[in-house]
Amino acid sequence: MGCKHMVKVVKFGGSSLADANQFRKVADIIKSDPDRRYAVASAPGKRDSRDEKVTDMLLQCFRLACDKRDISGTFDKIAARYNGIIKDLGLDFSLDEDLEGIKVAISHHASRDYIASRGEYLNAKILANFLGYPFIDAEDCIFFDENGTLDSKKTDKKMSAVLSLHEYAVLPGFYGAMPNGTIRTFSRGGSDITGSIVAKAIGADLYENWTDVSGMLMADPRLIKDPLSIPEITYKELRELSYMGATVLHEDAIFPVRKAKIPINIRNTNDPAAPGTMIVDKASSNVVETVITGVAGKKGITSIHVEKDMMNSEVGFGRKVLEVLENHNISFEHLPSGIDTMSVLVSSAAIEECKGSITAEMVKAVDPDSITIMENLCLIAVVGRGMVSTEGVAARIFTALANAHINIRMIDQGSSELNIIVAVEEHDYQKTLEAIYHEFVK
């Protein structure tokens, strides 16, 4: 008996499939490893900063059609983009029939989701032809229920059955089908989710997500100069950082593979030799050279600070406060509390229209000694499994901020000890990120 081969699912983002040269890189990556069996394609992204994404042009066609205006100019640019890729690759292959059908559908007011999904559909057809692999349409094996929620059981069963018939295949990302057969898309960036669904259905050993960066970075490169890359991160750490907006991966894409304990490898199409970042269920070690895994932040936070003597002995106090927010359909970000104090941190945008109503209702609900609203805050999360086994991490964070003359308005540490969150004023946002990052990365 021979050795069992690994199965790898590979997803390529829009920048990885933006033109013929990028297609060649993608084909080289796939063909260099026979374990890379199933590829998920995004729509063509920007070739340079002045370029347009194909999906954006398709949505422009949708808007023009809705306004009963001519779509020809914009649609011709889309057709030229695909035909240019086919010509540059020297393929004996045509999308003319597909393109004509899509143009007619747009003119006859096809749904927004259908039109938006055609970028992936057409690009996956080209990639399949270029590789010589079968093309499997996502609408035949990814299903949503009547509410537009992914039907995981049905999808898993059908996807598994379809893929088992093919040793290699290419699928378009981003969409599936509703019960009535119409197309439904995931949110933007949803090709990540498709890749994850495919990996789970086939029981892949690894899900490689190829993009234009060499893995995840310890901090936002727009704010921190040349931050280090993260070699390995757990799903839990990723969840903490991505909640603060720091991720190169669609957040929903984590869950199918996390459930199946399939690792994700974030890789760079333009630098395939770079190892990228491994996202794993359990880390190979809790010893992290930098102690922290990453630091990220979120602006636009408001604190509602409630104070009342003997609050801790008043049964249901917290519930009553949160019920006021619930009645306004507002979720909270964090909930630090003391014996006689409770702070609720919420999105400033979410309470902008109803601040007065909320404070009045809280006064009525719990009769506090005082309620204070503090605006223009931001949250900074310091995340890392290495923090659990290292003494003095909190002290180092607070000393670094004190030395940078930053006033901390709130401190919150999760029970898992995986993160420490501080709230500071928005004008100190970048300074806080820099101070923490440079404390742990010399």
C-alpha positions, 0 to 999 in steps of 0.5 A, spaced: 500 500 500 502 506 498 502 513 502 496 517 503 497 523 499 495 530 503 489 534 500 490 541 500 485 546 498 487 553 495 484 559 495 486 565 490 484 572 492 483 577 486 490 580 486 492 573 485 488 573 479 488 580 476 491 578 470 495 573 465 501 574 469 498 573 476 494 566 473 501 564 471 504 564 478 497 561 480 498 555 476 505 554 478 504 554 485 498 549 484 502 545 479 508 545 484 505 541 489 500 535 487 497 535 494 494 542 492 487 539 489 482 543 489 482 551 487 477 556 489 478 563 485 476 570 486 474 575 481 480 579 478 482 584 482 486 591 481 492 590 477 494 597 479 492 603 484 488 606 478 485 600 476 478 597 477 476 591 480 471 587 476 466 586 481 465 593 482 464 594 475 459 589 475 455 592 480 456 599 476 452 595 471 447 593 476 446 600 478 446 603 471 440 597 469 436 599 475 436 607 472 435 604 465 441 607 463 446 603 457 451 598 460 455 597 454 461 602 456 462 598 463 460 591 460 465 592 454 471 593 459 469 587 463 469 583 457 475 586 455 478 584 461 477 577 461 478 576 453 485 580 455 487 574 460 485 569 455 489 572 449 495 573 454 495 566 456 494 563 449 488 559 450 483 556 445 477 558 449 472 563 449 467 566 454 463 570 449 457 565 450 457 566 457 458 574 457 453 575 452 448 571 457 450 575 463 449 582 459 442 580 457 441 578 464 443 584 467 439 588 461 433 584 464 434 586 471 437 580 474 438 580 481 444 584 484 447 577 487 447 574 481 451 580 477 456 580 483 457 573 483 459 573 475 466 575 476 468 569 480 464 564 475 468 567 469 475 567 472 474 560 475 472 558 468 479 561 465 483 558 471 480 551 470 481 551 462 488 554 464 490 548 469 486 543 465 482 541 471 474 540 471 470 546 473 465 545 478 459 551 479 458 553 486 451 554 485 451 546 484 454 545 491 453 551 496 446 552 499 443 557 503 436 556 506 430 561 505 433 566 510 439 567 506 443 563 511 448 558 509 445 551 510 451 547 512 449 540 512 446 540 505 452 544 503 457 539 506 453 533 504 453 535 496 460 538 496 463 532 499 459 528 494 461 532 488 468 533 490 469 525 491 468 524 483 474 529 481 481 528 483 482 536 481 477 541 480 476 549 480 470 552 483 468 559 483 468 563 490 463 568 493 456 565 492 451 559 492 444 558 491 437 559 494 432 554 495 429 557 489 435 556 485 437 563 485 444 566 486 446 568 493 452 571 495 456 571 501 459 578 504 465 581 500 471 577 501 466 571 501 471 567 497 475 565 503 468 562 506 468 558 500 475 555 500 473 554 508 467 550 506 471 546 500 476 544 505 471 542 511 467 538 506 473 534 503 476 533 509 483 537 507 489 536 511 490 544 510 487 550 507 492 555 503 489 562 503 493 565 497 493 573 497 498 579 496 501 579 503 506 574 506 501 572 512 498 576 518 502 581 521 503 583 528 500 590 527 497 594 522 503 596 517 499 603 515 501 605 523 507 601 525 513 601 520 515 594 517 511 590 523 514 583 524 509 577 521 506 572 525 509 565 524 503 561 528 497 563 531 491 560 534 484 560 532 482 564 539 488 569 538 486 570 531 478 571 533 481 576 538 485 580 533 480 580 527 474 582 532 479 589 532 479 589 525 486 586 524 486 580 519 487 578 512 482 573 512 474 573 512 472 572 519 466 567 517 471 563 513 474 561 520 468 557 523 468 551 518 475 549 518 476 551 525 470 546 527 474 540 523 480 542 526 483 544 519 489 549 519 489 555 515 496 557 511 496 565 509 501 565 503 503 570 498 502 569 491 508 574 489 512 571 494 511 563 494 517 561 498 515 565 504 512 560 509 506 565 511 502 564 517 499 558 520 492 558 523 492 552 528 487 549 533 492 548 538 499 551 537 506 547 537 508 551 543 506 557 548 513 560 548 512 566 543 519 569 542 515 576 542 511 574 548 505 577 545 502 575 538 499 581 536 496 588 537 490 591 534 485 597 535 478 599 534 476 607 534 469 610 535 468 607 542 463 610 547 463 609 555 457 609 559 459 609 566 454 607 571 455 609 579 451 607 585 453 605 592 451 598 594 450 596 586 454 589 587 448 587 592 442 589 588 440 583 584 439 584 577 442 591 576 447 589 570 441 585 567 437 592 567 442 596 564 444 591 559 436 591 557 436 598 556 441 597 550 438 591 548 431 594 547 435 599 542 438 593 539 445 595 541 450 590 543 456 592 547 463 591 546 466 590 553 463 590 560 468 592 566 466 593 573 467 594 580 464 594 586 460 600 585 461 602 578 459 599 571 462 601 565 459 599 558 463 600 552 459 601 545 460 603 538 459 611 538 455 610 531 450 605 534 448 610 540 449 616 536 441 617 535 439 615 542 444 617 547 439 621 551 434 616 551 438 611 553 441 615 559 434 617 561 431 609 561 437 607 565 436 612 570 429 610 570 431 602 570 436 602 576 436 609 579 444 610 579 447 615 583 450 618 576 451 616 569 457 619 565 458 618 558 465 618 555 466 619 547 472 619 543 475 613 545 478 607 542 480 600 544 487 597 543 487 589 544 494 586 546 493 578 544 498 572 545 498 565 548 505 567 550 502 572 555 499 566 560 506 563 562 510 570 562 510 574 568 509 582 568 506 583 561 501 587 564 506 591 568 510 592 561 504 595 557 502 600 563 509 602 564 510 603 556 504 607 556 506 611 562 513 613 559 509 615 552 504 620 557 498 616 555 492 616 559 489 609 560 481 610 561 479 603 562 483 596 563 480 589 561 483 582 561 479 576 559 478 570 563 482 566 558 488 571 560 489 571 552 488 578 551 489 585 555 484 591 553 486 598 554 481 604 552 485 610 551 482 617 547 482 617 540 488 622 539 492 617 542 491 611 538 497 611 534 501 613 539 498 607 544 499 602 538 507 604 537 508 604 545 506 597 546 509 594 539 516 597 541 515 594 548 515 587 546 519 588 539 525 591 540 
